[in-house]
């Protein structure tokens, strides 16, 4: 059944206007009034609904019932991702949402090729929010991953609210592996720090460790930035559950 994110206040018996992109999608799918669909507002659970009206630019649906359905990990993972080049960030965010990440913090690292400031940063943030919503629609999640503004690595490390749980710095320099640590310490809230192409600088890594991060590796091979976080999420899911 088609699933769509709708930020409006949802409640059984109410008829709500659907966002313009959703209306367009419904029109493309050639759905008609009376067709069933599922709506979620990103705050948990989902709602069975029925289309009341469908046009080229607008659509509405009548909410029928609430379904207490969740697809979240039993532990919270924040991904602190060094900004990669091109569209790699879109791909990382999409797949991280599918794997259950609870929050995403884009980091402007010294080796980041992409530099985002002002209006450009705001536009990219809005675009990434759309990626999160679309990925949540597709994978069945009813809670949206939280997206933080782009922040400099140093300033992010100094912010007390920047990371949930144990900070884990993924680095080839590490002597211990993420798998060993995860097996020893068990499920808990963690923040995974992943550098951009070329990784974090030694100074950035040292600053992270000084701020309480634990330096761990994924394995004997050096992974690309678009692979590292997803491999770590899959590894934790396999060891701690939630896959």
C-alpha positions as CSV (number, residue, x, y, z in Angstrom):
1,X,0.0,0.0,0.0
2,X,1.4,3.5,-0.9
3,X,2.9,5.3,2.2
4,X,3.4,9.0,2.4
5,X,4.8,11.4,5.0
6,X,2.3,14.1,6.0
7,X,3.4,16.7,8.6
8,X,-0.2,17.7,9.3
9,X,-1.9,16.8,12.6
10,X,-3.3,13.4,11.9
11,X,-6.3,11.9,13.8
12,X,-9.0,9.4,12.9
13,X,-12.0,11.1,11.3
14,X,-10.1,14.1,10.1
15,X,-9.7,15.1,6.5
16,X,-6.3,16.6,5.8
17,X,-4.7,18.4,2.8
18,X,-1.7,16.4,1.6
19,X,1.6,18.1,0.7
20,X,2.0,19.2,-2.9
21,X,4.7,16.6,-3.7
22,X,2.4,13.9,-2.4
23,X,-0.5,15.1,-4.5
24,X,1.7,15.1,-7.6
25,X,2.9,11.5,-6.8
26,X,-0.7,10.4,-6.4
27,X,-1.6,11.9,-9.7
28,X,1.3,10.2,-11.4
29,X,0.2,6.9,-9.8
30,X,-3.3,7.5,-11.2
31,X,-4.8,7.0,-7.8
32,X,-8.4,8.0,-7.4
33,X,-10.8,9.1,-4.6
34,X,-11.7,6.1,-2.4
35,X,-8.3,4.4,-2.8
36,X,-6.5,3.4,0.4
37,X,-3.2,4.7,1.5
38,X,-1.0,4.9,4.6
39,X,0.0,8.3,6.2
40,X,2.6,9.0,8.9
41,X,3.6,12.3,10.6
42,X,7.1,11.3,11.7
43,X,6.2,11.2,15.4
44,X,5.5,7.4,15.6
45,X,2.8,5.1,14.4
46,X,0.9,5.3,11.1
47,X,-2.6,5.9,9.9
48,X,-4.8,4.1,7.5
49,X,-6.5,6.6,5.3
50,X,-8.7,6.9,2.2
51,X,-8.3,9.4,-0.6
52,X,-11.0,12.0,-0.6
53,X,-9.9,14.1,-3.5
54,X,-7.1,13.9,-6.1
55,X,-6.1,16.6,-8.6
56,X,-3.0,17.6,-10.5
57,X,-1.8,19.9,-7.8
58,X,-3.8,19.1,-4.6
59,X,-5.2,16.1,-2.8
60,X,-6.8,15.3,0.5
61,X,-7.4,12.2,2.5
62,X,-9.7,11.1,5.3
63,X,-7.8,9.5,8.2
64,X,-9.6,6.3,9.3
65,X,-7.5,4.6,12.1
66,X,-4.2,4.7,13.9
67,X,-1.8,1.8,13.7
68,X,0.8,1.4,16.5
69,X,3.5,0.2,14.1
70,X,7.2,0.9,14.6
71,X,10.4,-0.1,12.7
72,X,13.0,1.6,14.9
73,X,16.3,0.1,16.2
74,X,16.2,-0.8,19.9
75,X,19.1,1.6,20.4
76,X,19.8,5.1,19.0
77,X,22.6,5.7,16.5
78,X,23.6,9.2,15.4
79,X,25.7,9.5,12.2
80,X,28.2,12.3,12.3
81,X,29.3,12.3,8.6
82,X,32.1,14.4,7.2
83,X,30.7,16.1,4.0
84,X,31.7,14.1,0.9
85,X,31.7,15.4,-2.6
86,X,28.9,15.4,-5.2
87,X,25.7,13.6,-4.4
88,X,27.3,11.0,-2.1
89,X,25.7,12.6,0.9
90,X,22.2,12.0,-0.6
91,X,23.1,8.3,-0.9
92,X,24.6,8.0,2.5
93,X,21.5,9.6,4.2
94,X,19.1,7.5,2.2
95,X,20.8,4.2,3.1
96,X,21.5,5.3,6.7
97,X,17.8,6.0,7.2
98,X,17.0,2.5,5.7
99,X,19.4,1.0,8.2
100,X,17.7,2.8,11.1
101,X,19.9,5.8,12.0
102,X,18.1,8.1,14.5
103,X,20.0,11.3,13.7
104,X,22.4,12.7,11.2
105,X,24.9,15.5,11.8
106,X,26.7,16.7,8.6
107,X,30.3,17.8,9.5
108,X,32.4,20.3,7.6
109,X,35.9,18.7,8.0
110,X,39.2,20.0,6.8
111,X,39.4,17.5,3.9
112,X,35.8,18.1,2.9
113,X,35.7,19.3,-0.8
114,X,32.2,20.6,-0.4
115,X,31.8,23.9,1.4
116,X,28.3,24.9,2.5
117,X,27.5,28.3,4.0
118,X,24.5,30.6,4.1
119,X,21.7,30.1,1.6
120,X,23.5,27.2,0.0
121,X,23.7,25.3,3.3
122,X,20.0,26.0,4.0
123,X,19.1,24.7,0.5
124,X,21.1,21.5,1.0
125,X,19.6,21.0,4.5
126,X,16.1,21.2,3.0
127,X,17.1,18.8,0.2
128,X,18.5,16.3,2.7
129,X,15.3,16.6,4.8
130,X,13.4,15.5,1.7
131,X,15.7,12.6,1.2
132,X,15.0,11.5,4.8
133,X,11.2,11.8,4.3
134,X,11.3,9.8,1.0
135,X,13.6,7.1,2.5
136,X,11.2,6.8,5.5
137,X,8.2,6.4,3.2
138,X,10.0,3.6,1.3
139,X,11.4,1.6,4.2
140,X,8.5,1.6,6.5
141,X,9.8,3.9,9.3
142,X,7.3,6.0,11.1
143,X,9.8,8.3,12.9
144,X,11.9,10.7,10.9
145,X,15.7,10.8,11.6
146,X,16.7,14.1,13.0
147,X,18.9,16.3,10.8
148,X,21.3,18.8,12.4
149,X,22.6,21.8,10.6
150,X,26.1,21.6,9.0
151,X,28.7,22.2,11.6
152,X,32.5,22.5,11.8
153,X,34.1,19.4,13.4
154,X,35.7,21.4,16.2
155,X,32.5,23.3,17.1
156,X,30.5,20.1,16.9
157,X,32.9,18.3,19.3
158,X,32.5,21.2,21.8
159,X,28.7,21.2,21.8
160,X,27.4,19.1,24.7
161,X,24.2,18.1,22.8
162,X,26.1,17.1,19.6
163,X,26.3,13.4,20.3
164,X,24.1,10.8,21.9
165,X,25.8,8.1,23.9
166,X,29.4,6.9,23.2
167,X,31.2,8.7,20.4
168,X,32.9,6.2,18.1
169,X,35.5,7.6,15.7
170,X,35.9,5.2,12.8
171,X,39.6,5.3,11.8
172,X,42.2,3.0,10.2
173,X,44.6,4.1,12.9
174,X,42.6,2.3,15.6
175,X,44.0,-0.8,17.4
176,X,40.6,-2.2,18.3
177,X,37.6,-3.0,16.1
178,X,34.0,-1.9,16.3
179,X,32.9,-5.5,16.3
180,X,35.0,-6.3,19.4
181,X,33.7,-3.3,21.2
182,X,30.1,-3.9,20.3
183,X,30.3,-7.5,21.5
184,X,31.8,-6.5,24.8
185,X,29.6,-3.5,25.7
186,X,26.3,-4.5,24.1
187,X,23.4,-2.3,22.8
188,X,23.5,1.3,23.7
189,X,23.2,4.8,22.2
190,X,26.2,5.6,20.0
191,X,27.4,8.3,17.7
192,X,29.5,7.1,14.7
193,X,32.0,9.7,13.3
194,X,33.0,9.1,9.7
195,X,35.4,11.3,7.8
196,X,35.0,12.6,4.2
197,X,37.2,11.4,1.4
198,X,40.7,11.1,2.8
199,X,39.3,10.8,6.3
200,X,39.6,13.2,9.2
201,X,43.0,14.9,9.7
202,X,45.2,13.6,12.6
203,X,44.4,16.8,14.4
204,X,40.7,16.3,14.1
205,X,41.0,12.7,15.2
206,X,43.1,13.7,18.2
207,X,40.5,16.4,19.1
208,X,37.7,13.8,18.9
209,X,39.6,11.4,21.2
210,X,40.3,14.2,23.6
211,X,36.6,15.0,23.6
212,X,35.8,11.4,24.7
213,X,35.5,9.6,21.4
214,X,36.7,6.0,21.2
215,X,38.8,5.2,18.1
216,X,37.7,2.0,16.4
217,X,38.2,0.4,13.0
218,X,35.7,-1.5,10.9
219,X,38.3,-4.1,9.7
220,X,41.6,-4.6,7.9
221,X,40.4,-2.8,4.7
222,X,40.1,0.9,4.3
223,X,36.5,1.7,3.2
224,X,35.3,4.7,1.2
225,X,33.4,7.3,3.1
226,X,30.1,6.3,1.5
227,X,30.7,2.7,2.6
228,X,32.1,3.1,6.2
229,X,29.0,4.4,8.0
230,X,26.7,1.9,6.3
231,X,29.0,-1.0,7.1
232,X,29.1,0.1,10.7
233,X,25.3,0.4,10.9
234,X,24.9,-3.0,9.4
235,X,27.5,-4.5,11.8
236,X,25.8,-3.1,14.9
237,X,22.4,-4.3,13.5
238,X,23.8,-7.7,13.1
239,X,25.3,-7.8,16.6
240,X,22.8,-5.9,18.6
241,X,19.6,-6.7,16.6
242,X,17.3,-4.5,14.6
243,X,18.1,-5.8,11.1
